[in-house]
Structures are given as C-alpha cells and as structure tokens.
Amino acid sequence: MVRIGLLGCGFVATFYMQGLSEVPGQEVVAVYRRDTAKANAFADRWGIPVVSDDMAAVCGRADVDMLLIALPNNMHLEAVRLAAAHGKHVVCTKPLGRNAAEARRMLEAVRAAGVLHGYAETEVFSPAVIRAKNLIDEGAIGRVLTVRSREAHAGPHAPHFWDAAEAGGGALLDMGCHTIEAARYFIGKEVRPVEVLAWGDTLVHKDKTTAEDNAVVLLRFENGALGQSELSWTARGSLDLRNEVFGSEGSVFTDVTRDADQRLRARDGELPAGEGRVGQRVGFSAARRSPRLRLPRGDETLRGVCGPWGNAARNVRGRACRQHHHRRRLSIDARASLGPCYDAAIVVTPTLARR
C-alpha cells in the first residue's frame, strides 16, 4: 500500500483524486491547503482522514510514503525541497518549475535525497496518443519528420494563472509543456532538441495578464525532425487538443476533443500486418457509449484493429458490409463481449486507397 500526502486540493487535485480512484494499492492519508475550510470540504468529499494547513507537517508525516504536488506554480520548488528533506518520493504537477533554474534546483534536490521523482505529464498517457505512438513504432508512417501539436482554450480557470510573476509565464508555459512533450514522445526521447524558435504575444487578454495568451514554438531535433507547437488562451468553442504526426510513409492524427480521436493514413494502402486498410480512422473516448463501425463497399478486413476491439469488429464485419449499400450504420456494444475494463468507444472508418 502506497500512502499519499496530497499538497493542494484545487482543480488539478480533483483530477488526481478521480484518477487515483481507479488505482489499486494506494491511499491518500492527508491533504494540505492553507484554506482549511476548502481543505475540509475536499477531504469530506474524498474520504481523506487528515487535513492540515502546514505543508511541512504533511511532508514529515511517518504515514506518508509519497507526496503528490497539486499546487500553483510558484509553490512547486518549496514543496519539492520539503519532500526531499523528509525523504519522501514525489510527483509534481506541470509545469515542473516556472523557469529552467527552478526546475534544475528541484531535480538536484530529489537526486541528492535519493527519492523517486516524477513529473505528472498527461498528454502522452492519452489512449489515442499511446495508440498513435504504437503505430509509429510499428512502422506505419515510416520515419517521423514533423509533429504539429495544438492546445487551446479560452483562458485559465484560476486567478493565479493570469499573474505572470506568480505563474512564471502564460499560454506557452501553461500548455506548451504538453505539446513539446508530445513532440519528444513521437520523435523519440533519445533524440535531443538542438534549436528553438518561439513567438508569443498578448493578443486579447490585455486586461487580465502581461503574459502571452498566444504562442508558437518551433523545435528542431538533432535528427532533422521538427516539432511545432501552437498554444492559445483565446480559442472559443472549448478545449482544442490535437496532434498531427507526418512521416516519410504516412501520417497519424489524434484529436480527443473535436473529431474522431485518431486517424491513420498510409502510403499505397500499406499498413502494418493486421491493421486494416488505408484511411483507417480509429477513435478512443471516455464517453460511455457503444462503439460504431462504418464500413465502405466491399469486404474490408478489420482484423486486429485496435487490439481487443478487433474481435467485436470481426463479429459484425459481414453484416455491416451487407448493410452499407443502404447507408445504414451498425452499432455494437463492445463492452458486452470485451468486459467492463474496455468502457470506451471506438470509431473505425476504413476507406479504399485511390488508384
């Protein structure tokens, strides 16, 4: 059993508690926040037995094995130093520090203490992004040449994000950590970036912040690959989160907020063994709905599409093809055949290669 001390109980802490509810072998035993009224309400909601407004006291508790930092950016360095001083393993929310110097001091502290340390990045653990990376590793798009990532919304949810000194930056720091990590993930973390060009400006929220509310970053890696990031706090229409990975033999796109979650396009209809046909669109979603299959004319094989979902696809392949001429969509419930652990949706749309 891993016993966790949670530092902070705001927006991101709620996400962490939701995620931890699915993780066996752990217990959050204490929570810290300066506002004890809010901390008590949070503890009551999640069944946390101890509430404290003393961060050092939580870090020093004998019944805490690991500290999970869910604090504003300006408190990360202090929290990590306390964790290291008390010999506690630590995971810190993004961004690690407000600048490179803070991040370096945090890293030096945990290395000197000999504790396990982690940075709580989310983008590379999205199911659609993981699936895209698997396809890349299998050779579906050849050598990765360019990664274009976009993360945008209408602005932060809490006042401290708008304070450039307190937060350490604007949209680039807030969301660029995700898109830059996506580029490293797809291109290869062993491939070092060697050149960077960035632009940022306050285009809309001049009354709220002196930090940039829009930014663009270009990263050149030592193997010649290019990472492009687009960040915005001025995008209407809810969160926009997508990646486009272009390779020497094809491309794969992920979009978990506005479209089918994943698309794969390969040259001349060539896909890895068992992956279906060219133009395959594959979607993963947390929505609790049945998967849908839309198939083109003819007998398109869907063997092995997205792992276990391929079994459900094969079960309905013939029937779906027969119904295609009537432009009807066939819905199936994959959860019934795959079990409750696959409570997600998949959309597969194979299309024929142009000859």
C-alpha positions in Angstrom: 0.0 0.0 0.0 1.4 3.4 -1.0 0.3 6.1 1.3 0.0 9.5 -0.3 0.1 13.0 1.1 -1.7 15.4 -1.3 -0.4 19.0 -1.4 -3.2 21.2 -2.7 -6.9 20.5 -3.2 -8.0 22.6 -6.2 -8.8 22.0 -9.8 -5.9 19.6 -10.7 -6.1 17.8 -7.3 -9.7 16.8 -8.1 -8.5 15.2 -11.4 -5.8 13.4 -9.4 -8.3 12.0 -7.0 -10.6 10.9 -9.8 -7.6 9.1 -11.4 -6.4 7.6 -8.1 -9.9 6.1 -7.5 -9.1 3.7 -10.3 -5.6 2.8 -8.9 -5.3 -0.2 -6.5 -2.8 -0.3 -3.7 -2.9 3.4 -2.7 -4.5 5.6 -0.1 -4.5 9.4 0.3 -3.9 9.8 4.0 -3.5 13.6 4.3 -4.2 16.8 2.4 -2.6 20.2 2.7 -4.1 23.6 1.9 -3.8 27.0 3.5 -7.6 27.5 3.4 -8.7 24.8 5.8 -12.4 25.3 5.1 -11.8 24.3 1.5 -9.5 21.5 2.6 -12.1 20.1 4.9 -14.7 20.1 2.2 -12.3 18.4 -0.2 -11.4 15.8 2.5 -15.0 15.1 3.2 -15.7 14.5 -0.5 -12.9 12.1 -1.0 -12.7 10.5 2.4 -9.2 11.8 3.4 -8.7 11.4 7.1 -6.2 14.2 7.9 -6.4 17.9 6.9 -3.6 20.4 7.6 -2.6 24.0 6.8 1.1 23.1 7.5 2.8 21.8 4.4 6.0 20.8 6.3 3.9 18.8 8.7 2.2 16.8 6.0 5.6 16.2 4.3 7.1 15.0 7.6 4.3 12.5 8.5 5.5 9.0 9.2 2.5 7.5 7.4 3.2 9.3 4.1 5.3 7.4 1.5 4.8 9.8 -1.4 3.8 13.4 -1.9 1.6 14.5 -4.8 2.0 18.2 -5.6 -1.1 19.9 -6.9 -0.1 23.5 -6.1 0.2 26.7 -8.0 3.4 27.1 -10.0 5.2 29.4 -7.5 4.9 26.8 -4.7 6.5 23.8 -6.6 10.1 24.4 -5.7 9.3 24.8 -2.0 7.2 21.7 -1.9 9.8 19.5 -3.7 12.5 20.8 -1.4 10.4 19.8 1.6 9.7 16.4 0.1 13.4 15.8 -0.5 14.3 17.0 3.0 11.9 14.5 4.6 13.0 11.6 2.2 9.6 11.3 0.5 9.0 10.2 -3.0 7.4 12.9 -5.0 5.3 13.5 -8.1 4.8 17.2 -9.2 2.1 18.6 -11.5 3.0 20.5 -14.6 4.9 22.8 -15.2 7.8 21.4 -13.2 9.1 24.9 -12.4 8.4 28.5 -13.5 11.7 28.5 -15.3 14.7 26.3 -16.1 16.6 27.4 -12.9 13.8 26.3 -10.6 13.4 23.0 -12.4 17.1 22.4 -12.1 17.1 23.0 -8.4 14.1 20.7 -7.9 15.9 17.9 -9.8 19.1 18.4 -7.8 17.1 18.2 -4.6 15.4 14.9 -5.3 18.6 13.4 -6.7 20.6 14.3 -3.7 17.8 12.8 -1.4 17.8 9.6 -3.5 14.0 9.6 -3.7 11.8 8.6 -6.6 10.6 11.6 -8.5 8.1 12.1 -11.3 6.6 14.9 -13.4 2.8 14.5 -13.9 2.5 14.9 -17.7 -0.9 13.9 -19.1 -0.7 14.1 -22.9 1.4 11.1 -23.6 -0.9 8.9 -21.5 -4.0 9.7 -23.5 -5.1 6.4 -25.0 -5.3 7.9 -28.5 -1.8 9.3 -28.2 -0.4 6.0 -26.9 -2.1 4.2 -29.8 -0.6 6.6 -32.3 2.9 6.1 -30.8 2.4 2.3 -31.1 1.5 2.7 -34.8 4.6 4.8 -35.3 6.8 2.3 -33.5 5.3 -0.5 -35.8 6.5 1.5 -38.8 3.0 2.6 -40.0 4.2 6.1 -41.2 7.9 5.5 -41.6 10.4 7.9 -40.2 8.8 10.8 -38.2 9.6 14.1 -40.0 7.2 16.7 -38.4 5.0 16.8 -35.3 2.4 19.6 -35.1 0.5 19.9 -31.8 -2.1 22.4 -30.8 -3.6 23.0 -27.3 -6.0 25.9 -26.9 -9.0 27.1 -24.9 -10.5 30.5 -23.9 -8.3 31.0 -20.8 -7.3 29.6 -17.4 -9.8 28.7 -14.7 -8.0 30.3 -11.7 -6.6 33.8 -11.0 -3.0 32.7 -10.2 -2.6 31.6 -13.9 -3.1 35.2 -15.1 -0.4 36.6 -12.8 2.8 36.3 -15.0 5.2 36.6 -12.0 3.3 34.0 -9.9 2.7 31.5 -12.7 6.0 32.1 -14.5 4.5 32.6 -17.9 1.4 32.5 -20.0 -0.1 30.1 -22.5 3.4 28.8 -23.6 4.3 27.7 -20.1 0.8 26.5 -19.2 0.2 24.3 -22.2 3.4 24.2 -24.2 4.7 21.7 -21.7 2.1 19.2 -23.2 2.8 19.9 -26.8 6.6 19.9 -26.5 6.4 16.6 -24.6 4.2 15.2 -27.4 6.9 16.1 -30.0 9.6 14.4 -27.9 7.3 11.3 -27.4 6.6 10.9 -31.1 10.1 11.7 -32.4 11.9 9.8 -29.7 13.0 11.0 -26.2 16.6 9.9 -27.0 16.7 12.4 -29.9 17.8 15.8 -28.4 16.4 19.1 -29.5 19.1 21.4 -30.8 17.4 24.6 -31.8 14.3 26.5 -30.8 12.4 29.5 -32.2 9.4 30.9 -30.3 7.0 33.8 -30.6 4.4 34.9 -28.0 2.1 37.9 -27.6 -0.9 39.2 -25.6 -3.5 39.5 -28.3 -6.8 39.5 -26.4 -6.5 39.4 -22.6 -4.5 42.6 -22.0 -6.8 43.5 -19.1 -6.0 40.2 -17.3 -2.3 39.4 -17.8 1.0 40.7 -19.0 1.9 37.2 -20.1 1.4 35.8 -23.6 -2.1 34.5 -24.4 -0.9 33.1 -27.8 2.4 31.4 -28.7 4.1 29.4 -31.4 7.2 27.3 -30.9 9.4 25.5 -33.5 11.8 22.9 -32.2 14.5 21.3 -34.4 15.9 18.0 -33.3 19.3 16.6 -33.9 18.0 14.0 -36.5 16.3 16.8 -38.5 12.8 16.3 -37.3 10.7 19.3 -36.5 8.3 19.9 -33.6 5.7 22.7 -34.0 3.5 23.8 -31.1 0.5 26.2 -31.2 -0.8 27.4 -27.8 -3.7 29.8 -27.1 -5.8 31.2 -24.3 -8.2 32.9 -26.8 -9.8 29.9 -28.6 -13.5 29.7 -28.3 -15.5 26.6 -28.6 -14.0 24.6 -25.7 -10.7 22.8 -25.5 -8.8 22.1 -28.7 -6.3 19.3 -28.3 -4.7 17.6 -31.3 -1.5 16.2 -32.7 -0.5 15.7 -36.4 2.5 13.4 -37.0 3.8 13.3 -40.5 6.3 10.6 -41.6 8.1 9.5 -44.7 5.5 6.9 -45.4 2.3 8.3 -44.0 0.7 10.3 -41.2 -1.3 9.8 -38.0 -3.5 12.4 -36.3 -5.0 12.5 -32.8 -7.9 14.7 -31.8 -9.5 13.9 -28.5 -11.8 17.0 -28.3 -13.3 17.8 -31.7 -13.2 14.9 -34.1 -12.6 11.1 -34.2 -9.8 10.6 -31.8 -7.3 9.1 -34.2 -6.7 8.9 -37.9 -4.0 6.9 -39.8 -3.1 7.4 -43.4 -0.5 5.2 -45.0 1.0 5.3 -48.5 -0.4 3.0 -51.2 -2.8 1.2 -48.8 0.1 -0.3 -46.8 -0.5 -0.8 -43.1 1.2 -3.0 -40.6 0.1 -6.6 -40.5 -3.5 -6.9 -39.2 -4.2 -3.2 -39.1 -7.0 -2.9 -41.7 -6.9 -0.8 -44.8 -5.7 2.7 -45.8 -7.6 5.7 -44.4 -8.5 3.9 -41.2 -9.8 6.2 -38.6 -9.6 5.0 -35.0 -11.2 6.8 -32.1 -10.9 6.3 -28.4 -13.1 8.2 -26.0 -14.0 8.1 -22.3 -17.7 8.6 -23.4 -19.9 5.8 -22.2 -21.4 4.8 -25.5 -21.3 1.8 -27.8 -18.6 1.6 -30.4 -19.7 2.3 -34.0 -18.4 0.8 -37.2 -18.9 2.4 -40.6 -17.5 0.3 -43.4 -17.1 1.0 -47.2 -18.3 -1.1 -50.1 -16.8 -4.5 -50.3 -15.4 -6.9 -47.8 -13.0 -4.8 -45.9 -11.0 -6.8 -43.3 -10.7 -5.3 -39.9 -8.6 -8.0 -38.2 -6.6 -6.7 -35.3 -8.0 -3.2 -35.4 -7.1 -1.5 -32.1 -6.4 -4.7 -30.2 -9.4 -6.2 -28.4 -11.9 -4.1 -30.3 -10.9 -6.1 -33.4 -12.8 -9.1 -32.0 -16.0 -7.1 -32.0 -15.3 -5.8 -35.5 -14.9 -9.2 -36.9 -18.1 -10.4 -35.4 -20.1 -7.8 -37.3 -17.9 -7.5 -40.5 -20.1 -9.4 -42.9 -23.4 -7.9 -41.7 -22.1 -4.4 -41.7 -20.8 -4.7 -45.3 -24.2 -6.0 -46.5 -25.9 -3.0 -44.9 -23.5 -0.5 -46.4 -25.4 -0.1 -49.6 -28.4 1.1 -47.7 -26.1 3.7 -46.0 -27.1 2.3 -42.6 -24.7 2.4 -39.6 -24.3 -0.6 -37.4 -23.8 -0.2 -33.7 -22.4 -2.8 -31.4 -21.7 -2.9 -27.7 -18.1 -4.0 -27.3 -18.4 -3.9 -23.5 -20.7 -6.9 -23.6 -18.0 -9.0 -25.3 -14.8 -7.4 -24.0 -15.7 -6.8 -20.4 -16.1 -3.7 -18.2 -12.4 -2.7 -18.4 -13.0 -1.6 -22.0 -15.6 1.0 -21.2 -14.7 3.2 -24.1 -15.7 4.0 -27.6 -14.1 3.2 -30.9 -14.9 4.6 -34.4 -13.4 2.8 -37.4 -13.9 4.1 -40.9 -11.8 2.3 -43.4 -11.6 3.8 -46.9 -10.3 2.5 -50.2 -7.0 3.7 -51.5 -7.1 5.9 -54.6 -5.7 4.0 -57.5 
